[in-house]
Structures are given as structure tokens and as C-alpha cells.
Amino acid sequence: MSKRAVLEVIALDAEDAIAAQAGGADRLELVTDMAADGLTPAVATVAEIRGAVDISLRVMLRLSGGFGAGDVSRVVRAAGEMRDTGAEEFVLGFLHTDGEVDLRAVERVVGALDGCRWTFHRAIDHAADRDALRKQLADLPGLDTYLTAGSAAGVDEGLPVLLAEASRAGDPGYEPQLLVGGGLRLDHVPRLRAAGIDAFHIGGAARPEGWGVPVSAEAVAEWRRALDLG
């Protein structure tokens, strides 16, 4: 039996976090403003969530929609504020308009994280060259995860890419864990698990009634059961 799969759930507030943990989530991604696909939450929100649950938290470092870094000094400042409030894990990823990774911006922000673990998020699904991006980031400290659907259009379209990348696990640039998310459904799980993928990320799937209502512990538990069945 393969090892227990990681289940990461998007949380907007402490109520979400408590429900996600109750349902069996292993980790939370903390964001605000899902209309912009998730931006950096308020420091007070992160502190409240940290006080409400004891599972791992990854805090989004993204100040505006799109994948441009914007004012990198503001992102660095936000990272420092989050670290001061106790955050130890992060989510980030910046591209130039041509789809090339903005290596200078990523390096500056990662420098401010001082060795903290972090996820490169779905910017990889919008990259001009996924393989080149992975190799450019391969030596950055703390990078242990890629959040990806395999395609900007979601897991349905990206499945062949996800399976191909899973088969390269351990190759240069492919050491970080694949965390699959973005249009992910329960019926995708068996094929992904069979390919050795062991980390899954849900947002809307944890809220069957939509983003206007909190995370459903029951919905998270359904995912937990499906992942544990493998």
C-alpha cells in the first residue's frame, strides 16, 4: 500500500480551517479573495487560523491577480509579516508576461523565507516551458511542492502531463512533490494514485454549496476516504 496521501484544503478563515481539520485534511492553503484565484490573507486571519488548528498551514504570497510579481518589495514585506506571526510554510510563483519564470522575483521572495518550505503554485500551468521552469527553480532552498493541474484548463486536460511528470519523480527538477489541484474530481483519484501521485488540493470541492459558505467537514471526509482507499 502506498503511503497516506496528503490532502490540502483551501481555507479562508478559522471556521474553514476547523472544518477542514475535522474532515481529515493534512494541510491548509491560506488565501483570501478567491475571485482573484487566491491572494495573501490578512496577518490577523493567519494568526487566528494558527490558533484554531494544529495541522500544517501554507500561506499564499500573491498580492494581485495574474502571475506577475508586481512590487516584489511588498511581497517580501508580506512574507516577513507572516513569518513574524508564526507562518512557516508558503505558496508562491511568478511569471513574466511571456510565460517565462520571473526568477529574480522568486529568488528575492524565497530569500526572505530563509529556508522555509514552499509550494510553487499553478503558475506552472501557465508557463511557456514547464520543464525549463522546473530546472531553473531546482536549486532554490525550501521548494518541496508543485501545485498543478497539468494544464491551465484543469485536470481533465492536464492528466497526460501529470502522469508523465509523475513518472519522472526524482529526476533533476522533478524531486518536489506533485500536489494535484485545479478542477480535480473524485473520479480522477484512482488513476492519479495508481501513477504514484500522493498529494491532492481541493478548494471548491470542499464547499459543495459554493464559495459563499464555509468548508464542509463532510465533503473533506469524503475526499479523505477516497484518498485512503487509494
N, C-alpha and C positions, 0 to 999 in steps of 0.2 A: 504493500500500500504506500502510495506517495505521501509525503509529509502533509500535514494540515495546511490548507490553502489560506492565504491572507485575505481577509475581507475588509476593504476600506470603504467607508461611507462618508459622503459629504455632510457636514454639519454646519448650520448657520448660527446656532445658539445652543445654550446649555440644555434646553428641552430636547432638541435633536440629539445631542450627544448622549444624554441619559438613555433615550430610547434605542439608539444605535448600539450602545454597550449592552443593554438588556437583551437585545436581539442576537447578540453574538459577534458584533463587529470586533475586529482586532485593532483597527486604527481608524482615525478620523482625518479627513481633509477639511481644514477650517477656511471658509471663504465668506464673502458677502457678495450681494448683487449678482445673482445667477442670470439676470437679464444680460449681463456683460460676460457671461461664462465664468464668473467667479473672480472676485478681486480680494485684495488684502483686507481682512476683517479689522475691526477696532481692537486696540490693545485690551480694553476692558472686557470685551467679549471673549478674547482668548484666555484672559485670566479667570473669568467666570467658568468657562468650559474646563479649564485645567483643574479648578477646584471641585468640579462636579463629577468627573470620571477619572479612572486611573489607567485607561488604555493610551496607546501612543497617539500623538497629535502631529499632523504636518500642516504648517501654516503657509497659505498662499502668499507669495511675494509678486504682486501684479497690481499696478495702480490704475490701469485703464484698459479698455477693451483692445482687442487685437494682440499682436505678438511683439510689437516694438517695445523697447525698454523704456522709452521716454526719458525722463530726468533720472539718470542712474543714481545720482547722489541721494534723491528722495527714496529710492528703493533700498539703498544701503542704510539710510537712516531708519526706515521702517524695519529692516532686518535687525538693527541694533535694539530698537524699542521692543521687538518681540523677544529677543534673547534676554533682555532685562526683565521681562515678565515671566521668564521661565521656559519659553519655547526652545526646543532642542532639535526639531526636525522641520524641514521646509519643502516647498514646492515652487519651482520657477522655470523659466525658459524664455529666451528672447531670440527673435529672428530679425534680420534686415528685410526690407520690402521685397528683395529678390528671392527670399526663401533661404538664404544662407544664414547659418547661426551667427548671432552677434556675440562673438567670442569675448570681446573686450568687456561688454556689459555683464555677461555671465561670470567672467573671471572676477570682476570687481565685487559683485554681489556674493559670490562664493568666498571670496577673501574675507568679507565681513562675517561670514558664518563660522569661520575659524574651526573648520573640521566637522561641523555638524552634518548629519546625514540629510540628503535631499533627493527629491524626485525631479527629473526633467519632464515637464508635463506635455500635453498634447500638441504643443508647438511642433514636435517631431512629425506629426501627421500633416503639417503644412510645409515641411522643409523641402527644398529643391532636391536634396540628396540625403536620404536617411542614413545611409552607410557612412558617407563623409562626415555627417554631423556626429555620429557616434564616435568616430575615430578622432575627431577634433576635441571631443569632450573627455576622451578616455582617461586622461591622466589627472582630471580635476579631483581634488580631495572631497570626499563625502558623497559623491554621486553613486547611489546604490539602486536606483529605480528609474525606469522609463514608463510613464503613463501613456498608453497608446491604444488606439482602436485599429491600428494598421492602415488607416485611411482617414482623410478629413471627413468622409461621408459616414463613418461609423464602422462597427464591427462586421456587419453583413458584407460590406465591400472590402474590408481590410483583412478578412480571415486568412487568405492565402499568404499575405505578408506576415501576419502574426505567427503562422505555423512555420514559415521559412525562418523567421528570426529566432523562434524557439529552438529550432534545430541547430542554430549557431551558438547557443549558450556556451560561454567560456571562451569564445574567440575574442581577439582584440576588439574592444568596443562593445562587445556583447556580454560582458560579465554582469552588468547590472540586471536586477530582476525585472522581468516583464510584468507590468501591472496593467491588466486589460480593462479598459473602460471607454465608454462613448457609444451609446446605442447597444449596450450589452444586454442580452436577454438570457433567461434561464436555459433556453434550448441551445445556446451556444456552449454552455459549460462542459458537457461531456467531451466534445471534440477538443476543446482547449485543454482540459485536464489530461486527456489522452496524449496530447503533444508535450506534456510536462510543464505546462503553464500553471503556476501556483499562487497567483495574486490577482485579485479582482476588485474593481472600483465601481461603486454604484452611487447615483445621485437621485434622479427621478424614480428609479426602480424601488427606492426605499420610501417613496411617497406616492402610493397608488392614486391618491386624490389630488395630486398636483403640488407645485411648489408653494402654494398658499397655505398648506397645512404642514404640521411637523412630521418628522420621520416616524414611520410606523414600525414599532418593535416587531410586530408580527411579520411584516414584509421582510425585514432584515433576517429574522429567524428562518424564513423560507429559503433565503439565499444561503444561510449558514448550513442548513440541512443539505441543500443541493451540492454545495462545495464539499461537505464532509462525505457525501456518497461517492464523490469523485467521478 
